[in-house]
Amino acid sequence: MSAGTNYAIEPLRALGLSDVEGVLRAGFVHYHTVDDADRTFEALASVAATV
């Protein structure tokens, strides 16, 4: 996980997202498992349900 602007200030602004508060980025590569992805998506769904 990475938080901040992820060097994507212009795309954030174009999407109407704050370049001050930042965003969360999840990246998957060859050594992540399907289980890792499932846990990440479950956690994101849990957080999204609270907003």
Secondary structure as GFF3:
##gff-version 3
##sequence-region A 1 51
A	DSSP	beta_strand	2	4	.	.	.	ID=ss1
A	DSSP	alpha_helix	9	14	.	.	.	ID=ss2
A	DSSP	beta_strand	23	25	.	.	.	ID=ss3
A	DSSP	alpha_helix	34	48	.	.	.	ID=ss4
###
